[in-house]
Amino acid sequence: MKAIQFKAYGGPSVLEEVTIDVPTLEKDEVLLKVEAVGVNYADTARREGAYVLPTPLPFIPGAEVAGVVAGTGSDASRFKEGDRVVTLIGSGGYAEFVKTKESTLIPIPDGVDYETAVALPLQGLTAYHILTTMGRMEKGETVLIHAAAGGVGSLAVQLAKHFGAGNVIATASTEEKLFLARDLGADHVINYTHEHWREDVMDVTGGKGVDVALEMAGGEVFLETVKCMRSFGRVVVYGVASGNPATMYPSGLMNRNLSVIGFFLPQIMKKPVLFEKSLDHLLQLVNTGDLKLTIGGVFKLEEAARVHEMMQGRQTTGKIVLKP
């Protein structure tokens, strides 16, 4: 089968097309014919050797997969060949076939296509659990969402409103992206490339600040975000897209009873009680039209290097999908 892998860490050019064997199944595993694979910043971090977990070489990226059951192990009985499913795996998605434990599979509702379904496992669950499990967002609270036109951000804007946020403040880097965030339901939009974006956040909150903030840039953006928080506020950190981790003093959190909370989706995936119901909830919201997905582009698998370059150059919006 065809796959995209890298044998050394580096820029997008290290991604190369290879031919490898179709995976062999264990008793509790299922083979999927991949119809769509989601592209995420975690893939670029893996490629650069900068991910939070070790990335062994050679490595095939890709954690979000939607496809058709093409084979089952002897102990796998919940699904049959031809069933449409979506799953989140550790790696290997940039390929024509993948294998995974049957217990990780979620059926795709009839009204949802593969490209839509694959936009949910990583970014949808991230947005969902940052707001609920980690951010503990309550109805009526004010939520600040950075990179609101991206895969996680565009879903978080909608989910925050769905869960009852009083005000959603969205930041993005261009007018086009700000328009998209507002169209998705943001109450206020702010260009975070402007020098005084933090003052803008404080202005739209009447000087009170925000209750929950979703932060994935790191560096100065993180430090300025902390200054935007009101008493008992929660900053949920789920990435360092700038490549520049921030340095802060924990004692600076004390005077406003602030919390800085880390989020790493694989920890959620270790608890089926958390991810199974929430992913099913997300799929149902899409199926009913209550959650709109922004598919920023669908590309051929062999275009993976170009896609990585576009993402890191901030030339994309919404979810980017590869198709074998």
N, C-alpha and C positions, 0 to 999 in steps of 0.2 A: 504494500500500500504506500501511498504518497504521504509524506509528513514534512513539517518545517521544524528544523532544530538548529541549535548553535553548539559549536564545539569549543568556543572560547568566549569570554566575556568581552563586550564592546558595544559599538554603535549598531544601528539597524543592519548594516552590511554583513554582520556575522550570521544573520539568519540565512539558512540555505535549505533548498529542497532536497530531500533524500528519499530513498526507497527502502522500507523496512518490512519485516514480517507482520502480518495481522496478529494481534495479541491472542494468546492461548488462555482459555478460561479456567478458573478454579470453580469448585462446586457451587459457591454462592455468588458467582459473578454473572454479568450479562454483557454481551457484545452489542455495541451500538454502531450503526452506520451514521456517521456525523452528517447532519444537514445544515447546521449553523454552529459557529463557535464565537463566543464573545471575546473582544479584545479589551484589556484593562491595563491600567498603569502598573499593576503588579507584574504583568508580562514584561514591560520595559525594565522594571527594577530587577527582575530575574535575569534578563539579558545582560544587564550591566554588572551583575554580581553584587547588587546593592539591596537585595530583598532581606526581610527580617528573619527569614529562615535560610539555611544553606541551600545553594542551587548546584547539585552535582552535574558534572559534564560527562558526555553530551546531554543536552536537555531539550525536551520538546515542551514549549509553553502551552498555555491554554487551560483554564479551569472551568469555564462555562460551556456546556455542550447541550445541544438539542438534537435529537435524531430519532431513528427508528430501531427498535429491537431487532437485531439480526442473528441472535443466537443466545442460548441460556445454558448455564451450568446445570448439573444434575440435581442440585438442591434449590434451584431458583424456580419458583412456581407462580409468583404474583403476576408476572408479565409474560406475554407470548410474542412470537415473531410478528412484526408489523405494527406493534403498539408504538404510539408517539409519546416520547418522554423527554424530560429535561433533567439535568443533574449538575452538580458541582463536584469536580474532581480535583486532585492535587496538582496534576500536570498531564500533558499528553494530548490536549484538545486540538492542537494544530495538526490534524491528521484526518484520514478518511474513515478510520475506525478507532474506537476506544473501548476499553473494558472498565467496568466499575462494579462495585457490590450492588446487588439488587436493592438493598435497603436504602440506597441513596436516590433512587429514581422517583420522580414525581410525574404523574400523567399530565399531558398537555390537553386542556379542554378543546373541544372540537372547533370552537370559534377563534382559536389563537394559532397563528402561524409560527414556524420555527424561529424566524428572526425576532419576533416579539417575545416568545418564550425565553430565548437565550439571553435577553436583556435583563432578566430578573434575578437569577440565582446569586450572582456576586453583588452587583450594584443595588439591586432591589432589596436583598436581605441586609446589605450594609446600611442603606438609608432607613429601612424599617427599624433595625435594632439600635442604630445610633439614637434615633428619636425616642424609642420606647424603652428598651432594656437598659441602655447606658445613659441616655440623656434624661430619662424619666420625665418626658415632656407632659405637662398637664394642660387641660383645656384653658384657653384664654392667655397662655403665655406667649412671649415674643421670641421668635427663633431667627437666628442669623445663619444663613447658608452661603458659604463661599463656593466659587466655581459652580454657580447655580445652573449653568447651561450644560454642564457635563453629565456623564452617565448617572453618577450618584446624586449630584445636585438637582438635576431636573426631576428625579423621582422624589427626592426629599422635599422639594417645594410642594408638590402635590400631596404627599403623605402628611406633611405637617398640617396642611389645611384640612385634610380628611380626618386627622386625629383631633382637630379642634383648636389649633393655634390661633391666638388672637391677631397676631401680626407676623408676617413672614417677610424678612428683609433678605433680599438676594443680591449677591455681588457677582460680577463677571468682568471680563476684560475689554469687551467691545459693545457698541450700541446694538448690534445684531443679537448678541447673546443676552443682553439686558432685555431686549424686546421679547425674546423667547421666554425668559424667566417670568416676565410679567404676564405673558399669555398663558403660562402654566398655573398662574394664581398668586404670584408674589404680590404683596401689598406695596412694597417699596423696592426699588432697584438702585444699586450704587456701583459705579465703576471703581474697582479696587486698584486700578493702575494710577488713579489720581492720588496725589500726595496726602490729601486731607480726608481720605475715605472714612477714617474712624470718627472724625468730627461729624461727618454726614450721618453715620449710624446714630450717634448720640442726638443729633438734631431731630431725626424722625421718631425717636423714642422720648422726646421731651426731656432729654438729659438723664433719663432713668437707666438706659442700657438694656441689654437683652438677657433673657433667662437661659436659653440654650444656644450654643454655637457649634456648628459643624466645621472643623478645621483640618485641612489636609495639605496646606502649603508649607508650613514650618517657617523658620526664620523670623523676619520682622513681622510678617502677617500674623503669626501666632502671638507674638508679644503684644501687638496692637489689639488683637481680638480679646485677649485677657482684660485689657483696659476698657473694653466695651461692655463688660459684664456687670449686671446689677447684683445686689446681695443675694447669696444662695444660688448664683448662676453656675451652670455646668458647661465647660468646654470639652467637647468630645474630639479627640485627636485620632484620625484614621489614616494618616499618611504624611509624607514629607516631600511633596512633589517638587519643591524648589531645590531639593538636595542639600538644604542648609538647615540642620537641626537647630532649634532655639535653645539658648541657655537662660534659665530663670531660677529665681530663689523661691522655694516653697513658702517661706515666711511671708512673701508678698500676697499670698492667698488669704491670709488670716483675717485681715480687717473687714473683708466683705463675705467671709464664709464661702469662698469660691471652691469649686472642684474642677480639677483637670483629669479627665478620664481617658484612658487608652482603649481603642477598639481594634480587634483583630478577628476577622470573620471565622478563620479556622477554629477558634475556641467555641464559637456559637455552633459550628457544625459538629462538635463533639457531643452536643446535647440535642438529640432528635426532637425532644419535646419543644425546643425553641424553634428550630429551623423548619420542621415539617409543616406545622400549622401556619407559620408566617408565610412560607413560600406558597402554600395553597391559597392563603388569603390574598396574596399579591396576584396570583393567576386569576382568581375570581374577580378582583377589582378591574383587571384588564379586560376580562371577558364581558363584564357589564358596562364597560366604557367609563368607569369612575377613575381609572388611572390610565393616562395617555403616555405612551412610550415614544421617545424621540429617537428614531433610527437615523443616525447621522450619515450612514453609508454602508453599503454591502459590497465587499470586495472578494476577489478570488483568493484562495488560500496562498497561491504563489506570490501575491502582492503584499504579504505580511510585512516585509521590510519597509515598503513605502508607507503602509499604514502606521507603523511605529514612528516613522519620521514625521508624519503629519500630526500624530497625537502629541508628540513631544514639542512640536513647533506651534502648539495651540491653534491648529488649523481645523479642528473638528468640533462638532457639537453632538450632544446626545451619545447614543450607543453605536459603536462601530462593530460590524460583524464580518467574519470571514466565512466563505462557503467553499468546501472542497470541490 
